[in-house]
Amino acid sequence: MNILVTVDSNYVRPLKVMLTSFFTYHKNENQIYLLYSNVKETELAELRSLIEERNSQFFPVRMEESLLSDVPVFRYFTKEMYYRLFAGVMFLGKDKMLYLDPDILVRGSLEALYETDVEGSVLAGVADYAINHMATLSVHKEELGIEEKEQYINSGVLLLNLKELRKRFRGKDIETIVREKGGFLLYPDQDIINLLFRGRIKLLERKYNYNTGYGSFAKMLRYITGGFVKEKQYPVIVHYMGASKPWHPEYYGKFGKEYRRYLKQYPDTDPEAERKWKRRHVAVAEHLIGVVIHKVGGKNHGK
């Protein structure tokens, strides 16, 4: 299986967790391809060791730092997120790759996903439920010029048809969309992917890119009070979307405990990390109390 990842040094630790979870269910030889511009040699060595110990091969490819110097990068989005679009020209001998974000957890075999027929499509991905269905976010599709009936996908898990990608993507395409839609690129690389390949995206089952967000306070309460028993059996890939991540002490989202079992294999080098994790339950409680106060206060204000 050809697996593609793109990270900078800030995401090396989560990448180790993702790869370790992947190798739990894929014992045969795999090829791991990394496109990067800002990863230390010591970190590359650690990744190589992890991968080769699992009977797989590691192919890191350094991209020029000057590449895409003018693309939008903000919040937790980085320049590296655009590199996957160049996979077709960077790996001419390959026809298919499975791209995986570093902030995911693999919970089962991806063989069936990898064997999905993508002939005629540039890529396959999972529809982004929030942007397609939530009123507060669905307006984003309209701003981009994507019709309501079209499915906007999340780009955290992408099965890439490199033959089609080579035909239909040029580096200047990114600059064109940034120039035309720059003010509306809320999720920059993901928006660009949806715009570039409209009509040539195949949809995958939601279990292959499962959002850990609750969606609402009410849904969070339903999950905590028993909904997780049914839900936890479903996802094959869990995607920790958003700014709050499971390697942060204050994370209280879904599948956090499962993620931390892997995370413990890769201790944080930050000397303050242990203190933060000891106070984790306090941080989570403070955050939840703040959410409740905000919700109650909002309702009272509206009366």
C-alpha positions in Angstrom: 0.0 0.0 0.0 1.3 3.5 -0.9 0.7 5.9 1.9 1.3 9.6 1.5 1.8 12.1 4.4 2.8 15.8 4.5 3.9 17.4 7.8 6.2 19.9 9.4 8.1 19.4 12.7 5.1 20.4 14.8 3.2 17.4 13.6 5.9 14.7 13.7 4.6 13.3 17.1 1.0 13.0 15.9 2.3 11.4 12.6 4.1 8.7 14.7 0.8 7.9 16.4 -1.0 7.8 13.1 1.6 5.5 11.6 1.7 3.2 14.6 -2.1 2.8 14.5 -1.9 2.1 10.8 0.8 -0.6 11.2 -1.4 -2.2 13.9 -3.7 -3.4 11.1 -1.3 -3.6 8.2 1.6 -6.1 8.8 2.7 -6.6 5.3 5.2 -4.4 3.5 4.0 -0.8 2.8 5.5 2.2 1.3 5.3 5.5 3.3 6.0 8.7 1.3 6.6 12.0 3.0 6.6 15.4 1.3 8.1 18.0 3.6 10.2 21.2 3.8 10.6 21.7 7.5 11.4 18.4 9.3 14.6 17.9 11.2 17.1 15.2 10.3 16.7 13.6 13.7 12.9 13.5 13.2 13.4 11.9 9.8 15.6 9.3 11.4 13.0 8.5 14.1 10.3 8.1 11.4 12.5 5.9 9.3 13.2 3.7 12.4 9.5 3.4 13.2 8.6 2.5 9.6 11.4 0.1 8.8 10.8 -1.8 12.1 7.4 -2.5 10.7 8.7 -4.2 7.6 7.9 -1.1 5.5 9.9 1.4 3.4 10.2 5.1 3.9 10.6 7.6 1.1 11.0 11.2 2.4 11.1 13.9 -0.3 12.1 17.5 0.6 10.2 20.2 -1.2 11.7 23.6 -1.9 10.8 26.1 0.8 10.2 28.8 -1.7 7.5 26.7 -3.4 4.0 28.2 -2.8 5.4 31.1 -0.8 2.2 33.1 -1.4 -0.5 30.6 -0.5 -2.9 31.2 2.4 -1.6 29.8 5.7 -3.3 30.6 9.0 -4.5 29.1 12.3 -3.4 25.4 12.3 -3.1 25.3 8.5 0.4 25.1 7.1 2.1 25.3 3.7 2.8 21.5 3.8 -1.0 20.8 3.4 -0.7 21.8 -0.3 2.2 19.4 -1.1 -0.1 16.4 -1.7 -1.4 18.1 -4.8 2.1 17.6 -6.3 2.1 13.8 -5.6 1.4 13.1 -9.3 4.5 14.8 -10.6 6.7 13.9 -7.6 6.0 10.1 -7.9 5.8 9.4 -11.6 6.1 5.7 -11.2 3.0 5.4 -9.1 -0.7 5.3 -10.1 -2.4 5.3 -6.7 -1.7 6.7 -3.2 -3.8 6.9 0.0 -3.2 10.3 1.6 -3.7 10.4 5.4 -3.7 13.5 7.6 -1.4 13.1 10.7 -4.3 13.9 13.1 -6.1 10.7 12.6 -6.3 7.2 14.2 -6.6 4.1 12.1 -8.9 1.5 13.8 -9.1 -1.3 11.2 -8.0 -2.5 7.8 -7.8 0.0 4.9 -7.4 -2.7 2.2 -11.0 -2.3 1.0 -10.6 1.5 0.9 -7.4 1.2 -1.0 -8.9 -1.1 -3.6 -11.7 1.3 -4.4 -12.0 1.9 -8.1 -11.2 5.5 -8.8 -11.0 5.2 -12.6 -12.2 8.4 -14.2 -12.0 10.3 -10.9 -9.0 12.4 -9.7 -9.6 11.3 -6.1 -12.0 9.8 -3.6 -13.0 11.3 -0.3 -15.7 11.5 2.4 -18.4 14.2 2.3 -17.9 16.8 5.0 -21.1 16.6 7.0 -20.8 19.9 8.7 -20.2 22.0 5.6 -22.8 20.1 3.6 -25.6 20.2 6.2 -25.0 22.6 9.1 -26.7 26.0 8.4 -23.8 28.0 10.0 -21.2 26.3 7.7 -23.1 25.4 4.5 -23.1 29.1 3.4 -19.4 28.5 2.8 -20.2 26.3 -0.3 -22.2 29.2 -1.7 -19.4 31.6 -1.1 -17.1 29.3 -3.1 -19.6 28.9 -5.9 -20.3 25.3 -5.1 -23.9 24.3 -5.7 -26.0 23.0 -2.8 -26.6 19.7 -4.5 -22.8 19.1 -4.9 -21.0 17.3 -2.1 -18.1 19.1 -0.5 -15.5 16.6 0.8 -13.2 16.7 3.8 -9.6 16.4 2.6 -8.2 14.5 5.6 -8.4 11.1 3.8 -8.0 11.1 0.1 -7.5 8.1 -2.3 -5.5 9.7 -5.1 -5.6 8.6 -8.7 -2.2 9.9 -9.7 -2.7 9.3 -13.4 -5.7 11.7 -13.4 -4.0 14.1 -11.0 -1.0 14.4 -13.4 -3.4 15.3 -16.2 -5.5 17.8 -14.4 -3.3 19.6 -11.9 -0.7 22.3 -12.5 1.0 24.3 -9.8 -0.4 27.6 -11.2 -3.9 26.3 -10.6 -3.5 27.0 -6.9 -2.5 30.6 -7.6 -5.5 31.0 -9.9 -8.0 29.9 -7.2 -6.3 32.0 -4.5 -6.6 35.0 -6.8 -10.2 34.4 -7.6 -11.5 33.1 -4.3 -8.8 34.2 -1.8 -11.2 36.0 0.5 -13.5 33.0 0.9 -10.9 30.3 1.5 -11.9 29.3 5.0 -10.2 25.9 4.8 -7.6 26.8 2.1 -6.2 23.6 0.8 -9.5 21.7 1.2 -11.4 24.4 -0.5 -8.9 24.4 -3.4 -9.2 20.6 -3.8 -13.0 20.8 -3.9 -12.9 23.6 -6.5 -10.2 22.1 -8.7 -11.7 18.7 -9.0 -15.4 19.4 -9.1 -17.2 16.6 -10.9 -14.2 14.3 -10.6 -14.4 13.3 -7.0 -15.8 9.9 -5.9 -17.5 9.7 -2.5 -16.3 7.2 0.2 -18.2 5.9 3.2 -18.2 8.1 6.3 -16.5 5.4 8.3 -13.2 6.2 6.5 -13.0 9.8 7.7 -15.1 10.1 10.9 -15.3 13.6 12.5 -14.8 13.6 16.2 -16.7 16.8 16.7 -20.0 16.6 18.6 -21.9 19.1 16.4 -23.9 20.6 19.3 -24.0 20.7 23.1 -27.1 18.4 23.1 -25.3 15.8 20.9 -22.3 15.9 23.2 -24.5 15.1 26.2 -26.2 12.2 24.3 -22.8 10.9 23.5 -21.4 11.1 27.0 -24.6 9.5 28.5 -24.4 6.4 26.3 -24.3 7.2 22.7 -20.6 6.3 22.5 -21.4 2.6 23.0 -23.0 2.2 19.6 -20.8 4.9 17.9 -17.4 3.6 18.9 -17.8 0.4 16.7 -18.4 2.3 13.5 -15.3 4.3 12.4 -12.4 2.7 10.6 -10.6 6.1 10.5 -11.1 8.7 13.2 -10.2 12.2 12.3 -9.6 14.7 15.1 -10.7 17.8 13.2 -10.5 21.3 14.5 -8.0 23.2 16.6 -8.4 21.0 19.8 -6.3 17.8 19.3 -6.1 14.7 21.4 -2.4 15.3 22.2 -3.6 18.5 24.0 -4.3 18.0 27.7 -7.6 19.9 27.5 -9.0 17.7 24.7 -12.4 16.2 25.7 -13.7 15.0 22.3 -14.5 11.5 21.1 -12.0 8.7 21.0 -9.5 10.6 23.2 -8.8 7.7 25.5 -8.1 5.4 22.6 -5.7 7.9 21.1 -3.8 8.4 24.3 -3.0 4.7 24.5 -0.9 5.2 21.4 0.4 8.7 22.4 2.0 7.2 25.6 4.5 5.4 23.3 5.9 8.8 22.3 6.4 11.0 25.4 6.3 14.8 25.0 9.7 16.4 25.2 8.2 19.6 26.6 9.3 19.8 30.3 5.9 21.4 31.1 4.0 18.5 29.5 3.8 16.3 32.6 2.5 19.1 34.7 -0.1 20.0 32.1 -1.3 16.4 31.8 -1.6 16.0 35.6 -4.0 19.0 35.5 -5.8 17.6 32.5 -9.1 16.8 34.2 -9.1 20.3 35.7 -8.5 21.8 32.3 -11.3 19.8 30.7 -13.7 20.6 33.6 -13.0 24.3 33.3 -13.6 24.1 29.5 -16.9 22.3 29.9 -18.1 24.7 32.6 -17.3 27.5 30.3 -19.3 25.9 27.5 -22.3 25.4 29.8 -22.2 29.0 31.1 -22.0 30.3 27.5 -24.9 28.2 26.4 -27.1 29.1 29.4 -26.1 32.7 29.2 -26.9 32.8 25.5 -30.4 31.3 26.1 -31.2 33.7 28.9 -30.0 36.6 26.9 -32.3 35.6 24.0 -35.5 35.6 26.2 
